[in-house]
Amino acid sequence: MSTTRGPWPELDYPGWRETLAGLQLRTQMVGKVRLALSPWLNHGWQVPLYVTARGLGTTPIPMGANAHDVFDLEFDFVAQALVARTSSGDERRVALEPQSIAGFHESFMGVLRSLGVAVRINDMPNEVPEPIRFSQDQAQRPYDGAAALRFWRALVQIDRVFKQFRTGFVGKSSPVHFFWGSFDLAVTRFSGRRAPLHPGGVPGLPDAVTREAYSHEVSSAGFWPGNDQFPVAAFYSYAYPEPPAFRDRPVRPAGARFEPALGEFVLPYDVVRRSPDPEASLMEFLTGTYEAAADAAKWDREELECALGVPGRVRPVG
């Protein structure tokens, strides 16, 4: 379907490129607030956003070291606003509309101050080319609300399938979460073994963060809406460290391939969207690429895996 309300809407990267770029910077402001006020959790899991019934949101964030109240932040793509709510009942909104990044940053920080949230963030964007500080980015940027809404509606479907995939693993697994730096939805499985020290060097990301994120062996899958180097919305899957013969494993569905420039298996979103059964096609990709990583790295699959979860039914043990 290509309509805004379709369950798997069309996502044309060139058509909403500028809106996407501006939205990524807005989510980074929110993420950096969460980063500044939340205690560090393994692999940076204290900072992502989560798919909600109306957009992308945080979990509750402490209002300060000695404060007893909390607040949360949600990009509401139905109302086209960033909503800030506190546990004391206060609520403020910042419109999602065409404007400069500096203008949005000023409004957003003003909303936080009005709610009693005292926070300072590093206003230099991460993981974007030629970054400009939020407070100094004065260029007027377009904002296509319909495109942002389609993106969120796609995330709703993808989040649902990712969560189902996550139920088939009893080892350590990440939540399904949205990383605002790389602007992708991801879910990660862990073998339980330590990984070699990551070499770092990820553009726009401190080496210490990268090394902590990849402290243990992983098979990670996700979805991102594309960028100028790869201008296609796509699913991806990779292993760290990459085991021998991983990239040579044939995977399905048709259209999936290993992309050497990215070091990942990729599956274009359109292949899934146009398939007779999008959920089954995506699950086939997630399962096949995980199995490629687990088999090549000799994970203890019998101990780590289980049947997919069923609503209302306890997982049998023994």
N, C-alpha and C positions, 0 to 999 in steps of 0.2 A: 504494500500500500504506500501511497505517496502523500496522503493527507496528514494534516497535523495530528488528527485524533487516531490514526492508524496504530495498531499495536507494534508494528515494526516500520516506523516512518522512514522516508528517504532522508539520507544525510549526505548532502553534497558539499564536500569541504570547500571548494573554490567559492561556492555561493554564500557561505557564511564565515569565510576566513576572518574578516575583520571583527565580526561580532565574537567569534571564538577567542581571538587573541585578547580582546578587551575583557571577556568573561573570565579567562584564565587569570588575568591580573587581579580582578576583583576577588576571585576565590583565594588567591594568595594572600591578600590582606586579611581575610577572615582566618585562614589557616595560620598565619603568623601571630595573630592574637591568641589563638588556641595554644600555639607553641610557646608563647611567652608566659602563659599562666598555668600550664598543665605540667605535672611532673613527668619526666621522661619514662616512656614505656618501651620495652624491647622492640627493635626494628622501626622505631618512630611511629608506633601505632597510636600514640596519643594525639597525632596531628591531623589525620585524614578527615574527610567529610563522608557522609553517608546518604544514600538515596532515601528520600522520604516520600510521603504521599503527595507532596506538592513541589518537591525540588531536591536540593542538596543541603544538608544541615550538619551541624556539630552535635555532639552529646553535650550535657551540661558542663560548663566551664567555671572554675572558681573565680569569684570576682576579685580576689586578692589573697595574699598570704594569711591575713588575719580576719578575713571576711567570712561570714557564715552563709551568705547568699550565693547563688549561682545564676548564670545566664546562659542562653543558647542563641545561636545565630542560624538562620535558614534562608537560603536563596529560594524564594517562592516564585516559580516560573509560571504559575497560574495567575497570580496577582501581579507578576513582574515587579517584585520588590525584595530587598534584603530586609528580613524581619529580625529584630533583636528583642528578646524577652527575658525578664528576670523572674526569679522565684518569689519576689515580693509583689508581682503582678504588673509591673511596668512593661510597656511595649513601645517600640519606636520602629520606623520604617525608612528605608532609603530607596527611592525609585530606581529601577533598572531601566535606563533610557539612554539615548545618545548624549554623550558628554565626554569631557576629558577624564583621564584616570586621576589626575590631580584633584579635579572637582569631586569625584566620587570619594576619593580618599579623605578629603576635608570633611565631607558630609558624614561619612562613616565614623571617623574618629570623634566628630562632634556628637554623634548619637551615643557613642560609648561614654563620653564624658558626662552627658546628660543623665545617663543611667547610673553614674557613680563607679564606672569601670576605669580605673587608672592603669593604663598600660602603654608601654613604648615598644614599638616593633622596629625591626630592621626593614626599612622601606625600599630596599633594593630587591627587585624580582629575582627569582631563582629559575634556572633551567629554561630560560628564554634567550633568543639571540639579541644582542645589542641592548641589554637592559637599561632602562632609565628609572630613576627613583620615582616611586608613586607620587610623591609630593611635587616633583618637577616635570611630570609628563603632562604637558599642557595641550597637546594636540587633540582636537575634537575627533571623537571616534563614533562611528555608527553603532547602533544596537538594534538588531532584528529580533524582536521578542518572539515571533512565530518560529524562527530557526532555533532559538534557545529552548522553546517549548518542545519542539520535535526531538532535540537532543536529549532532553530529560525523559521524554516518553520512551525513547530507545533505551535509556539507562534503566528504566523501570523493568523492562522485559529482560535485559541482560542481567541485572541484579538478581532477578528471580531465578534464572537458570544457574548463575554462579552459586547461589545459596544452595540450590538442590545438589549441585556438584560437590559442594563442600561437605555435605552430609555423608558422603561415601568414604570418609577418612577419619580414623580414630587417633592418628598421630597429631602432632602439633600442626595447627592450621590457622592462618590469619582470618580475621573477619573479612567480609567483602567490603572493601572501602575505596574511597575515591581520593587519590593523591593529587593535591592541588599544584605541586611543583611540575610534575610531568603530565598532569591533566588526564589521568586515566583511572579506570575502575579496575581493581585487581583482587585476586585471591591467590594465596601462596601456601603450598604444602612443604613441610620440613621432614627430612629423613631422620633427624635427631642427632646427626653427626656434625662435628665442627667442620667448617670450611677453611681453606687457606686464606690468609689475609688478602682482602681485595686490593688490587693495585691503586684504586682511586682513579682520579682523572676525569670523572663525570662532569661535563661542563655545567657550571652554575650550582654545583652541589659540593659542600665541604667534604673532604676525604674522610674525616672522622664519622660523618653521618653515613656515608656509603659503606664504610667498613663495618660499622655497627649493624647496619641493615642486612649485610651479607655475612654475618658471623658464622652462620650455619648453612649447610647444604639446602638448596631449595629447588622446587619446581614451581614456577610462577606463571599464571595466565592472567590475561586482562584484555581490556578494550580501550582504544584511544581513537579520537575523532579525526586524526590526521594532522600533518604539519607540512611545511613547504618542501621538506626533503622526501616525505612520503605522503602525498596529498590525497589519501584515501582512508576513509574510516575502516578500521580493521581490528580483528582479534589477534592476539599474539600469545606465544608461550615460549619460555626459555628455561634453561637450567643453569644454576651456578653452584659449583664450577661446572662448566660444560663437560660432560663425560665423553670418552671416545665413542665414535659412531652415532652419537645422538642425532646430529644433523642429517645423517644418511637414512634414518628410519622413515619409511613411507607412512604418511598419515592421511586421514580422511576428515571431511568429505572432499570430493573433487573440488579443486580450487585452492586447497591448502598447500603451502609450500614452505621450504626453509629459505629465508632471505639472508644471504651472507652479509650484506651491508649492515643489517640490524643485529645479526647473531641470534635470530629468533625464527620460530615458525610463525607464519602469518596466514590469516584467512580473511579476505575482504568481507566487510559487513554486508555488502550487497549480495554476496553468495548466500549468506544465511537468510537475509530478508526475503529473497526471491525463491527460496527452496520451498517445497511442499509442506515441510514440517521444520520451521526455523529452530524450535527448541531442540529437536532431535539432532539437527545438523550441528548446532553449537555444542551440545553435549558430546557428540562424537569427536569433535575437535579437542575439547577439553580433556576427555578421557584418553584419546590416542596420544596426545602430546605428553601428558603426564606419564603414561605407560612407557613412552620412548625414553623419558628421563629416568624413571625409576628402574627400568630394566638395564639401561646402559650403565647406570651408577651402582647397580646391585643393591637397591634398597630392600629392606625386609618387608616386602609387600604383604605377606600373610599376616604380619603383626600390625601393619599400619592401616590396612583397608577394611572396609565393611560394606554391607549393602546400603544402597541409598535410603535415606530416611522417608518414612511415610507419615503423614499427619495423624496425630492421635494414637500412634502405635509405638510402644516402647521398643527400643532396639534390643533384640535378644542377645544374651551373652552365655558363655559356657557351652 
